[in-house]
Amino acid sequence: MTELTRDLDSRQAKSAAPSSPPRPMPRPAVPPEDPTPHGASTPGRDAAAGTLAERRAGVLLGVWVGTLPWDIRIDATFRAGAEGCSVLRVSHTRALRRVRAFMRRMAKRYGRALRWFAGFEDQRRGMTHPHMLVRALDRPAPWWDFDEIRQLWQYWQTWKRIDWCHGIEGRVETCIVRTPGQASYAAKHATKSGGEWVLEDTDGRRGQAELPWSCLVSRSA
């Protein structure tokens, strides 16, 4: 009887003893939080978005310009920094001023009002490369003499030879626009490099630039 009582007491003591705490369950792995708030921009993300926007703008501008009627395309260069030229660099403002003066000479020579588009391509070496599209608003269109167009662009060759170093208009290539792709070329290269473009009309009867409702000056972005 005594042994039975001791056995019961020992069992009750074991059951009353506090049990060991359970082992903690491992926590699931939580990915690190993004330090950038939702919707916030980062330099890399902004650059990618800007590049995509520029491509889309170039495509849309090229398609739109290609749908407009044009007579000729003129791809010109500036000879700044070349041997015999005292000008080292041509800014966008100066390039646009020279292109406008060239279109005034064109309109005055052919005696017609001209609608023209110019896209300025920024080359890697830091030079501006204008691509121009021209259409005579007074129909029929004149006979475009490519050699004469070159002379109108390089008008500084009519100056005294001592002043030739100040002339910045360089080589020029002209072609007849027969397909929309030839016209889109001018806009595509301008937007690809983040350059500027302009659409204007020039009155050939007075040889002065007029800015109608269609005048658009924009930096592609």
C-alpha atoms as a printed R data frame, in Angstrom:
    type eleno elety resid chain resno      x      y        z
1   ATOM     1    CA   MET     A     1  0.000  0.000    0.000
2   ATOM     2    CA   THR     A     2  2.817  2.325    0.843
3   ATOM     3    CA   GLU     A     3  4.633  1.542   -2.438
4   ATOM     4    CA   LEU     A     4  1.433  2.122   -4.383
5   ATOM     5    CA   THR     A     5  1.018  5.495   -2.723
6   ATOM     6    CA   ARG     A     6  4.626  6.502   -3.520
7   ATOM     7    CA   ASP     A     7  4.156  5.480   -7.139
8   ATOM     8    CA   LEU     A     8  1.039  7.640   -7.471
9   ATOM     9    CA   ASP     A     9  2.798 10.604   -5.809
10  ATOM    10    CA   SER     A    10  5.754 10.353   -8.198
11  ATOM    11    CA   ARG     A    11  3.455 10.285  -11.247
12  ATOM    12    CA   GLN     A    12  1.543 13.314  -10.005
13  ATOM    13    CA   ALA     A    13  4.798 15.189   -9.418
14  ATOM    14    CA   LYS     A    14  6.004 14.500  -12.978
15  ATOM    15    CA   SER     A    15  2.724 15.612  -14.482
16  ATOM    16    CA   ALA     A    16  2.776 18.815  -12.414
17  ATOM    17    CA   ALA     A    17  6.388 19.672  -13.398
18  ATOM    18    CA   PRO     A    18  6.628 22.418  -16.019
19  ATOM    19    CA   SER     A    19  7.368 21.123  -19.482
20  ATOM    20    CA   SER     A    20 10.229 22.511  -21.610
21  ATOM    21    CA   PRO     A    21  9.227 25.427  -23.874
22  ATOM    22    CA   PRO     A    22  8.543 24.470  -27.490
23  ATOM    23    CA   ARG     A    23 11.170 25.288  -30.086
24  ATOM    24    CA   PRO     A    24 10.368 28.379  -32.104
25  ATOM    25    CA   MET     A    25  9.199 27.684  -35.642
26  ATOM    26    CA   PRO     A    26 11.480 29.082  -38.347
27  ATOM    27    CA   ARG     A    27 10.144 32.292  -39.906
28  ATOM    28    CA   PRO     A    28  9.542 32.318  -43.637
29  ATOM    29    CA   ALA     A    29 12.111 34.231  -45.668
30  ATOM    30    CA   VAL     A    30 10.948 37.768  -46.403
31  ATOM    31    CA   PRO     A    31 12.368 39.486  -49.499
32  ATOM    32    CA   PRO     A    32 14.201 42.730  -48.759
33  ATOM    33    CA   GLU     A    33 12.077 45.811  -49.069
34  ATOM    34    CA   ASP     A    34 12.582 48.065  -52.077
35  ATOM    35    CA   PRO     A    35 14.069 51.326  -50.754
36  ATOM    36    CA   THR     A    36 12.434 53.174  -53.646
37  ATOM    37    CA   PRO     A    37  8.841 54.159  -52.816
38  ATOM    38    CA   HIS     A    38  6.179 52.847  -55.130
39  ATOM    39    CA   GLY     A    39  5.939 55.061  -58.187
40  ATOM    40    CA   ALA     A    40  9.165 56.919  -57.446
41  ATOM    41    CA   SER     A    41 11.745 57.359  -60.220
42  ATOM    42    CA   THR     A    42 15.365 56.342  -60.342
43  ATOM    43    CA   PRO     A    43 18.110 57.522  -62.737
44  ATOM    44    CA   GLY     A    44 18.238 54.179  -64.542
45  ATOM    45    CA   ARG     A    45 14.477 53.949  -64.830
46  ATOM    46    CA   ASP     A    46 14.213 57.547  -66.030
47  ATOM    47    CA   ALA     A    47 16.906 56.986  -68.656
48  ATOM    48    CA   ALA     A    48 15.161 53.896  -70.019
49  ATOM    49    CA   ALA     A    49 11.816 55.691  -70.080
50  ATOM    50    CA   GLY     A    50 13.391 58.705  -71.784
51  ATOM    51    CA   THR     A    51 14.999 56.540  -74.464
52  ATOM    52    CA   LEU     A    52 11.708 54.778  -75.142
53  ATOM    53    CA   ALA     A    53  9.873 58.090  -75.317
54  ATOM    54    CA   GLU     A    54 12.417 59.459  -77.772
55  ATOM    55    CA   ARG     A    55 12.040 56.410  -79.996
56  ATOM    56    CA   ARG     A    56  8.272 56.695  -79.983
57  ATOM    57    CA   ALA     A    57  8.478 60.417  -80.708
58  ATOM    58    CA   GLY     A    58 10.872 59.760  -83.584
59  ATOM    59    CA   VAL     A    59  8.576 57.138  -85.099
60  ATOM    60    CA   LEU     A    60  5.479 59.324  -84.802
61  ATOM    61    CA   LEU     A    61  7.229 62.412  -86.128
62  ATOM    62    CA   GLY     A    62  8.742 60.454  -88.994
63  ATOM    63    CA   VAL     A    63  5.370 58.990  -89.992
64  ATOM    64    CA   TRP     A    64  3.710 62.395  -89.815
65  ATOM    65    CA   VAL     A    65  6.427 64.141  -91.834
66  ATOM    66    CA   GLY     A    66  6.320 61.307  -94.370
67  ATOM    67    CA   THR     A    67  2.622 61.917  -95.023
68  ATOM    68    CA   LEU     A    68  3.239 65.541  -96.044
69  ATOM    69    CA   PRO     A    69  3.997 66.343  -99.696
70  ATOM    70    CA   TRP     A    70  7.600 67.353 -100.380
71  ATOM    71    CA   ASP     A    71  9.617 68.127 -103.504
72  ATOM    72    CA   ILE     A    72 13.240 67.697 -102.414
73  ATOM    73    CA   ARG     A    73 15.351 66.697  -99.432
74  ATOM    74    CA   ILE     A    74 18.573 68.529  -98.641
75  ATOM    75    CA   ASP     A    75 21.154 66.970  -96.291
76  ATOM    76    CA   ALA     A    76 23.685 69.626  -95.375
77  ATOM    77    CA   THR     A    77 26.679 69.956  -93.087
78  ATOM    78    CA   PHE     A    78 28.588 72.724  -91.352
79  ATOM    79    CA   ARG     A    79 32.334 72.935  -91.814
80  ATOM    80    CA   ALA     A    80 33.026 74.409  -88.379
81  ATOM    81    CA   GLY     A    81 36.336 73.187  -87.044
82  ATOM    82    CA   ALA     A    82 37.603 72.242  -90.499
83  ATOM    83    CA   GLU     A    83 40.719 73.644  -92.093
84  ATOM    84    CA   GLY     A    84 40.157 77.138  -93.417
85  ATOM    85    CA   CYS     A    85 37.227 77.883  -91.107
86  ATOM    86    CA   SER     A    86 37.686 80.086  -88.049
87  ATOM    87    CA   VAL     A    87 34.436 78.876  -86.405
88  ATOM    88    CA   LEU     A    88 34.946 75.921  -84.077
89  ATOM    89    CA   ARG     A    89 31.362 75.036  -83.137
90  ATOM    90    CA   VAL     A    90 27.832 75.742  -84.385
91  ATOM    91    CA   SER     A    91 25.030 75.950  -81.829
92  ATOM    92    CA   HIS     A    92 21.418 75.028  -82.531
93  ATOM    93    CA   THR     A    93 20.455 78.691  -82.521
94  ATOM    94    CA   ARG     A    94 23.115 79.604  -85.050
95  ATOM    95    CA   ALA     A    95 22.334 76.567  -87.210
96  ATOM    96    CA   LEU     A    96 18.632 77.456  -87.329
97  ATOM    97    CA   ARG     A    97 19.500 81.057  -88.212
98  ATOM    98    CA   ARG     A    98 21.668 79.894  -91.125
99  ATOM    99    CA   VAL     A    99 19.013 77.470  -92.363
100 ATOM   100    CA   ARG     A   100 16.375 80.216  -92.320
101 ATOM   101    CA   ALA     A   101 18.690 82.495  -94.283
102 ATOM   102    CA   PHE     A   102 19.270 79.677  -96.780
103 ATOM   103    CA   MET     A   103 15.506 79.173  -97.239
104 ATOM   104    CA   ARG     A   104 15.068 82.898  -97.831
105 ATOM   105    CA   ARG     A   105 17.700 82.732 -100.568
106 ATOM   106    CA   MET     A   106 15.966 79.691 -102.052
107 ATOM   107    CA   ALA     A   107 12.551 81.371 -102.036
108 ATOM   108    CA   LYS     A   108 13.932 84.561 -103.541
109 ATOM   109    CA   ARG     A   109 15.859 82.701 -106.248
110 ATOM   110    CA   TYR     A   110 12.897 80.587 -107.380
111 ATOM   111    CA   GLY     A   111 10.283 83.283 -106.732
112 ATOM   112    CA   ARG     A   112  7.952 80.967 -104.834
113 ATOM   113    CA   ALA     A   113  6.631 80.550 -101.336
114 ATOM   114    CA   LEU     A   114  8.258 77.529  -99.742
115 ATOM   115    CA   ARG     A   115  7.199 75.215  -96.958
116 ATOM   116    CA   TRP     A   116 10.166 73.566  -95.343
117 ATOM   117    CA   PHE     A   117 11.051 71.227  -92.530
118 ATOM   118    CA   ALA     A   118 14.461 71.027  -90.879
119 ATOM   119    CA   GLY     A   119 15.617 68.412  -88.402
120 ATOM   120    CA   PHE     A   120 18.933 69.005  -86.653
121 ATOM   121    CA   GLU     A   121 20.916 65.864  -85.925
122 ATOM   122    CA   ASP     A   122 23.520 66.060  -83.171
123 ATOM   123    CA   GLN     A   123 26.541 64.009  -84.179
124 ATOM   124    CA   ARG     A   124 28.895 62.329  -81.731
125 ATOM   125    CA   ARG     A   125 31.702 64.738  -82.522
126 ATOM   126    CA   GLY     A   126 29.494 67.594  -81.324
127 ATOM   127    CA   MET     A   127 28.476 68.976  -84.714
128 ATOM   128    CA   THR     A   128 24.948 69.790  -85.880
129 ATOM   129    CA   HIS     A   129 23.809 68.183  -89.115
130 ATOM   130    CA   PRO     A   130 20.617 69.660  -90.687
131 ATOM   131    CA   HIS     A   131 18.231 67.555  -92.773
132 ATOM   132    CA   MET     A   132 15.803 69.716  -94.763
133 ATOM   133    CA   LEU     A   133 12.631 69.033  -96.745
134 ATOM   134    CA   VAL     A   134 11.322 71.640  -99.193
135 ATOM   135    CA   ARG     A   135  8.070 72.044 -101.105
136 ATOM   136    CA   ALA     A   136  7.055 74.922 -103.348
137 ATOM   137    CA   LEU     A   137  3.602 76.132 -102.284
138 ATOM   138    CA   ASP     A   138  3.138 77.933 -105.611
139 ATOM   139    CA   ARG     A   139  2.577 75.195 -108.138
140 ATOM   140    CA   PRO     A   140  3.857 73.992 -110.465
141 ATOM   141    CA   ALA     A   141  7.129 73.280 -108.733
142 ATOM   142    CA   PRO     A   142 10.241 74.830 -110.272
143 ATOM   143    CA   TRP     A   143 13.042 72.874 -111.831
144 ATOM   144    CA   TRP     A   144 15.308 72.240 -108.879
145 ATOM   145    CA   ASP     A   145 18.909 72.680 -109.960
146 ATOM   146    CA   PHE     A   146 21.039 70.725 -107.486
147 ATOM   147    CA   ASP     A   147 24.222 72.583 -108.352
148 ATOM   148    CA   GLU     A   148 22.454 75.890 -107.868
149 ATOM   149    CA   ILE     A   149 21.118 74.713 -104.499
150 ATOM   150    CA   ARG     A   150 24.675 73.906 -103.447
151 ATOM   151    CA   GLN     A   151 25.760 77.418 -104.403
152 ATOM   152    CA   LEU     A   152 22.869 78.934 -102.459
153 ATOM   153    CA   TRP     A   153 23.897 76.922  -99.388
154 ATOM   154    CA   GLN     A   154 27.610 77.774  -99.709
155 ATOM   155    CA   TYR     A   155 26.824 81.429 -100.351
156 ATOM   156    CA   TRP     A   156 29.987 82.495  -98.520
157 ATOM   157    CA   GLN     A   157 31.941 81.524 -101.629
158 ATOM   158    CA   THR     A   158 30.606 84.707 -103.210
159 ATOM   159    CA   TRP     A   159 32.368 86.771 -100.546
160 ATOM   160    CA   LYS     A   160 35.874 88.123 -100.809
161 ATOM   161    CA   ARG     A   161 38.328 85.300 -100.376
162 ATOM   162    CA   ILE     A   162 39.746 86.873  -97.215
163 ATOM   163    CA   ASP     A   163 36.345 86.405  -95.544
164 ATOM   164    CA   TRP     A   164 35.890 82.744  -96.502
165 ATOM   165    CA   CYS     A   165 37.099 81.654  -93.086
166 ATOM   166    CA   HIS     A   166 33.843 82.945  -91.576
167 ATOM   167    CA   GLY     A   167 31.621 80.801  -93.792
168 ATOM   168    CA   ILE     A   168 30.320 77.718  -91.978
169 ATOM   169    CA   GLU     A   169 28.108 76.061  -94.610
170 ATOM   170    CA   GLY     A   170 29.782 72.849  -95.760
171 ATOM   171    CA   ARG     A   171 28.863 69.947  -98.028
172 ATOM   172    CA   VAL     A   172 25.302 69.444  -99.236
173 ATOM   173    CA   GLU     A   173 23.452 66.599 -100.947
174 ATOM   174    CA   THR     A   174 20.052 66.994 -102.611
175 ATOM   175    CA   CYS     A   175 17.585 64.393 -103.867
176 ATOM   176    CA   ILE     A   176 14.009 64.288 -105.174
177 ATOM   177    CA   VAL     A   177 11.517 62.967 -102.603
178 ATOM   178    CA   ARG     A   178  9.631 60.101 -104.216
179 ATOM   179    CA   THR     A   179  8.646 57.983 -101.186
180 ATOM   180    CA   PRO     A   180  7.472 58.732  -97.613
181 ATOM   181    CA   GLY     A   181 10.576 56.973  -96.319
182 ATOM   182    CA   GLN     A   182 12.828 59.558  -97.906
183 ATOM   183    CA   ALA     A   183 10.957 62.294  -96.047
184 ATOM   184    CA   SER     A   184 10.838 60.372  -92.757
185 ATOM   185    CA   TYR     A   185 14.627 60.109  -92.868
186 ATOM   186    CA   ALA     A   186 14.942 63.797  -91.997
187 ATOM   187    CA   ALA     A   187 12.832 63.500  -88.847
188 ATOM   188    CA   LYS     A   188 14.184 60.129  -87.736
189 ATOM   189    CA   HIS     A   189 17.786 61.265  -87.402
190 ATOM   190    CA   ALA     A   190 16.832 64.461  -85.605
191 ATOM   191    CA   THR     A   191 14.804 62.740  -82.879
192 ATOM   192    CA   LYS     A   192 17.261 59.851  -82.582
193 ATOM   193    CA   SER     A   193 19.965 62.176  -81.340
194 ATOM   194    CA   GLY     A   194 17.670 64.392  -79.274
195 ATOM   195    CA   GLY     A   195 18.011 67.290  -81.657
196 ATOM   196    CA   GLU     A   196 15.511 69.983  -82.653
197 ATOM   197    CA   TRP     A   197 13.164 70.336  -85.576
198 ATOM   198    CA   VAL     A   198 11.249 73.198  -87.155
199 ATOM   199    CA   LEU     A   199  8.461 73.581  -89.738
200 ATOM   200    CA   GLU     A   200  7.989 76.976  -91.376
201 ATOM   201    CA   ASP     A   201  6.799 78.774  -94.495
202 ATOM   202    CA   THR     A   202  8.880 81.327  -96.372
203 ATOM   203    CA   ASP     A   203  7.357 83.937  -98.663
204 ATOM   204    CA   GLY     A   204  9.284 83.951 -101.927
205 ATOM   205    CA   ARG     A   205  7.826 87.218 -103.190
206 ATOM   206    CA   ARG     A   206  9.627 89.177 -100.474
207 ATOM   207    CA   GLY     A   207 12.259 86.622  -99.487
208 ATOM   208    CA   GLN     A   208 11.284 86.893  -95.816
209 ATOM   209    CA   ALA     A   209 10.394 84.179  -93.351
210 ATOM   210    CA   GLU     A   210  6.791 84.194  -92.179
211 ATOM   211    CA   LEU     A   211  5.610 82.097  -89.252
212 ATOM   212    CA   PRO     A   212  2.089 80.752  -89.891
213 ATOM   213    CA   TRP     A   213 -0.022 78.571  -87.623
214 ATOM   214    CA   SER     A   214  1.954 75.535  -88.824
215 ATOM   215    CA   CYS     A   215  5.213 76.859  -87.391
216 ATOM   216    CA   LEU     A   216  6.377 74.365  -84.800
217 ATOM   217    CA   VAL     A   217  9.667 74.489  -82.968
218 ATOM   218    CA   SER     A   218 10.233 71.620  -80.568
219 ATOM   219    CA   ARG     A   219 12.972 69.670  -78.825
220 ATOM   220    CA   SER     A   220 12.176 66.023  -79.225
221 ATOM   221    CA   ALA     A   221 11.779 64.156  -75.942
